[in-house]
Amino acid sequence: MAEPKWEDLQKDCLVNILTIVGTESLLYDIPFVCKSWYRAGLDPSCWKIINFQEFVHQPPLTDEYLKLIINRSRGNATSFMLPTSCPDEVLRYLADESHKWKNLELLKIERPCIHNMEKILKEISLHCKNFCHLEIDNIPIIHNEEASAIVTFLPNIRYLHLRHGIIDQKSLKIILQGCKKLVHLDVRDSLSFECDDQILELASHITNFQHVISEPSCVDYWFHYVVSKLSCVDYKWYTQRNLLND
């Protein structure tokens, strides 16, 4: 009796296996095994978690290619972890098409354009009722406007990461006072706020509040990185608050 072949595996069983292999393998490995694996890899169930940040060698991804991959979930996606410096066009597309992602729970973005954030959060609040986890890494500045947008559109957020940016004292207080259901807040390696007794008191309801600088060198590194990303308007705002030292 011949041994069973992988390509003869029932599709439902194969799809269950492919749901855990990761986005990179679904794109660059699975389609080239055989026709049955290629067809199974197109099943929307395989694309519930779309993670571009797991790529070992991330190739240049065009706007249209990113949109094509995002759409493979056909509205079933629960998590989007977008590539570093995700194009603004793709962020706008996510916001415009958010009515499709009714099961979305997690969004992770690195180095986003802050001018797109309010629209994205507004659309998520309207269409993604299960959304509970937002990660924004390397955002240049969180103004009061961005903090207020988080509170207004995601008041029930449970997991919030705002690492490697500039968050002033007032903006952090807005988030702590407005997002009462937070269980995890990560603002490590961010600049411009002091974690004083008032901040700690406002954060006392949060089970896991992470706010320390991981390494002393991070301060200097992120200072220069963030300033390099500021527009003229942001730079003026920044200097007016005495955050730059001669």
C-alpha positions as CSV (number, residue, x, y, z in Angstrom):
1,M,0.0,0.0,0.0
2,A,1.4,3.3,-1.1
3,E,2.2,5.9,1.6
4,P,-0.3,8.9,1.7
5,K,1.0,12.0,0.0
6,W,0.8,15.5,1.4
7,E,-0.9,16.7,-1.8
8,D,-3.7,14.2,-1.2
9,L,-4.5,15.7,2.2
10,Q,-8.1,16.8,2.5
11,K,-8.4,20.6,1.9
12,D,-10.0,21.4,5.3
13,C,-7.2,19.6,7.1
14,L,-4.5,21.3,5.0
15,V,-6.1,24.7,5.5
16,N,-6.0,24.2,9.3
17,I,-2.2,23.5,9.0
18,L,-1.6,26.5,6.8
19,T,-3.2,28.9,9.2
20,I,-0.2,28.7,11.4
21,V,2.7,28.8,8.9
22,G,2.8,32.6,8.7
23,T,2.4,35.3,6.0
24,E,5.9,34.9,4.5
25,S,5.5,31.2,4.0
26,L,2.1,31.6,2.5
27,L,3.5,34.0,-0.1
28,Y,6.9,32.5,-0.9
29,D,6.8,28.8,0.1
30,I,3.4,27.2,0.1
31,P,2.3,28.2,-3.5
32,F,5.3,26.3,-4.9
33,V,4.8,22.9,-3.2
34,C,2.0,21.7,-5.5
35,K,-1.3,22.8,-7.0
36,S,-3.4,21.5,-4.0
37,W,-1.3,23.5,-1.6
38,Y,-1.4,26.6,-3.8
39,R,-5.2,26.4,-3.9
40,A,-5.5,25.7,-0.1
41,G,-3.2,28.7,0.6
42,L,-5.7,31.0,-1.1
43,D,-8.4,30.1,1.4
44,P,-9.4,33.2,3.4
45,S,-9.0,31.2,6.7
46,C,-5.2,31.2,6.1
47,W,-5.1,35.0,6.1
48,K,-6.7,35.8,9.4
49,I,-3.4,37.0,10.7
50,I,-1.5,39.1,8.1
51,N,2.0,39.8,9.5
52,F,4.5,41.6,7.3
53,Q,6.8,42.2,10.2
54,E,7.8,38.6,10.5
55,F,9.6,38.6,7.2
56,V,13.3,37.7,7.5
57,H,14.1,39.3,4.1
58,Q,11.3,41.7,3.3
59,P,11.2,42.5,-0.4
60,P,10.0,45.8,-1.7
61,L,6.2,45.7,-1.6
62,T,4.2,47.9,-3.9
63,D,1.0,49.6,-2.8
64,E,-1.1,47.3,-5.1
65,Y,0.7,44.2,-4.0
66,L,0.1,45.0,-0.3
67,K,-3.6,45.7,-1.0
68,L,-3.8,42.3,-2.9
69,I,-2.4,40.5,0.1
70,I,-4.6,42.3,2.6
71,N,-7.7,41.4,0.5
72,R,-6.9,37.7,0.6
73,S,-8.6,37.5,4.0
74,R,-11.9,38.5,2.3
75,G,-13.0,40.3,5.5
76,N,-11.9,37.5,7.9
77,A,-8.7,39.1,9.1
78,T,-8.3,39.5,12.9
79,S,-4.8,41.0,12.9
80,F,-2.9,43.3,10.5
81,M,0.8,43.9,11.3
82,L,1.9,46.2,8.5
83,P,5.4,46.6,7.1
84,T,7.8,49.2,8.5
85,S,7.1,52.6,6.9
86,C,3.9,51.3,5.4
87,P,2.9,53.6,2.5
88,D,0.3,56.2,3.2
89,E,-1.8,55.0,0.3
90,V,-2.1,51.6,2.0
91,L,-3.1,53.2,5.3
92,R,-5.8,55.2,3.5
93,Y,-6.9,52.1,1.8
94,L,-7.3,50.3,5.1
95,A,-9.4,53.2,6.5
96,D,-11.6,53.3,3.4
97,E,-12.1,49.6,3.3
98,S,-12.5,49.1,7.1
99,H,-16.1,48.1,6.7
100,K,-14.8,44.8,5.4
101,W,-12.8,44.0,8.5
102,K,-15.6,43.4,11.0
103,N,-13.5,40.8,12.9
104,L,-10.4,43.0,13.2
105,E,-8.9,42.9,16.7
106,L,-5.3,44.1,16.3
107,L,-3.5,46.7,14.2
108,K,0.2,47.2,14.3
109,I,1.9,50.0,12.4
110,E,5.5,51.3,12.4
111,R,6.5,54.8,11.5
112,P,3.0,55.9,10.3
113,C,2.1,59.4,9.0
114,I,0.3,60.9,12.0
115,H,-2.1,62.8,9.7
116,N,-3.8,59.6,8.7
117,M,-4.2,58.3,12.2
118,E,-7.5,60.0,13.1
119,K,-9.2,58.8,10.0
120,I,-8.0,55.2,10.6
121,L,-9.2,55.2,14.2
122,K,-12.5,56.7,13.3
123,E,-13.2,54.0,10.7
124,I,-12.1,51.2,13.0
125,S,-14.5,52.5,15.7
126,L,-17.4,52.5,13.3
127,H,-16.8,49.0,11.7
128,C,-14.5,46.9,13.9
129,K,-16.5,46.2,17.1
130,N,-14.0,43.5,18.3
131,F,-11.0,45.8,18.1
132,C,-9.0,45.9,21.3
133,H,-5.3,46.1,20.4
134,L,-3.3,49.0,18.8
135,E,0.4,49.2,18.4
136,I,2.0,52.3,16.9
137,D,5.8,52.1,17.0
138,N,8.2,54.9,16.0
139,I,5.5,57.6,15.6
140,P,7.2,61.0,15.6
141,I,4.9,63.0,17.9
142,I,1.6,62.2,19.7
143,H,-0.1,65.6,20.1
144,N,-3.1,66.2,22.2
145,E,-5.1,65.7,19.0
146,E,-3.8,62.2,18.4
147,A,-4.3,61.3,22.1
148,S,-7.8,62.7,22.0
149,A,-8.5,60.7,18.8
150,I,-7.5,57.5,20.6
151,V,-9.8,58.3,23.5
152,T,-12.7,59.4,21.3
153,F,-12.6,56.5,18.9
154,L,-11.1,53.7,21.0
155,P,-12.3,54.3,24.6
156,N,-12.5,50.6,25.3
157,I,-9.1,49.7,24.0
158,R,-7.4,47.1,26.1
159,Y,-3.9,46.9,24.7
160,L,-2.0,50.0,23.6
161,H,1.6,50.3,22.5
162,L,3.1,53.8,21.8
163,R,6.8,53.1,21.8
164,H,9.7,55.1,20.4
165,G,8.1,58.5,20.0
166,I,7.3,61.8,21.7
167,I,4.4,61.9,24.1
168,D,4.1,64.9,26.3
169,Q,2.7,64.9,29.8
170,K,-0.8,66.2,28.8
171,S,-1.2,63.8,26.0
172,L,-0.4,60.8,28.2
173,K,-2.8,62.1,30.8
174,I,-5.6,62.3,28.2
175,I,-5.1,58.7,27.3
176,L,-4.9,57.5,30.9
177,Q,-8.0,59.4,31.9
178,G,-10.0,58.4,28.8
179,C,-9.1,54.7,28.2
180,K,-10.4,53.2,31.4
181,K,-10.4,49.6,30.2
182,L,-6.6,49.5,29.4
183,V,-4.9,46.4,30.9
184,H,-1.6,46.9,29.0
185,L,0.0,50.3,28.1
186,D,3.5,50.3,26.7
187,V,5.2,53.7,26.3
188,R,8.8,52.5,26.8
189,D,11.6,54.5,25.2
190,S,9.4,57.4,24.5
191,L,10.4,61.0,25.2
192,S,8.9,64.2,26.7
193,F,6.9,62.9,29.7
194,E,7.9,62.4,33.3
195,C,6.4,59.4,35.1
196,D,5.6,61.3,38.3
197,D,3.2,60.4,41.1
198,Q,0.2,61.8,39.2
199,I,0.9,59.7,36.1
200,L,1.3,56.6,38.3
201,E,-1.9,57.3,40.0
202,L,-3.8,57.7,36.7
203,A,-2.3,54.5,35.5
204,S,-3.1,52.5,38.7
205,H,-6.0,50.7,37.0
206,I,-3.7,49.3,34.3
207,T,-2.4,45.8,35.1
208,N,0.8,46.2,33.0
209,F,2.1,49.8,32.6
210,Q,5.5,49.8,30.9
211,H,7.2,53.2,30.8
212,V,10.9,52.9,31.5
213,I,13.8,53.5,29.1
214,S,15.1,50.1,28.0
215,E,18.7,51.4,27.7
216,P,20.2,54.8,28.3
217,S,21.4,54.9,24.7
218,C,17.8,54.8,23.5
219,V,17.1,58.3,24.7
220,D,19.8,59.8,22.5
221,Y,19.0,57.5,19.5
222,W,15.3,58.2,19.5
223,F,15.8,61.9,20.1
224,H,17.8,62.2,16.9
225,Y,15.5,59.8,15.0
226,V,12.3,61.6,16.0
227,V,13.6,65.1,15.3
228,S,14.7,63.9,11.9
229,K,11.1,62.9,11.1
230,L,9.5,66.2,12.2
231,S,7.8,68.5,9.7
232,C,8.5,72.3,10.1
233,V,5.2,72.7,12.0
234,D,6.0,69.8,14.3
235,Y,9.5,71.1,14.9
236,K,8.1,74.5,15.9
237,W,5.6,72.8,18.3
238,Y,8.5,70.7,19.7
239,T,10.8,73.6,20.4
240,Q,8.1,75.8,21.9
241,R,7.8,73.2,24.7
242,N,11.5,73.5,25.6
243,L,12.3,70.0,24.6
244,L,15.5,70.9,22.7
245,N,18.6,71.7,24.6
246,D,21.6,73.7,23.2
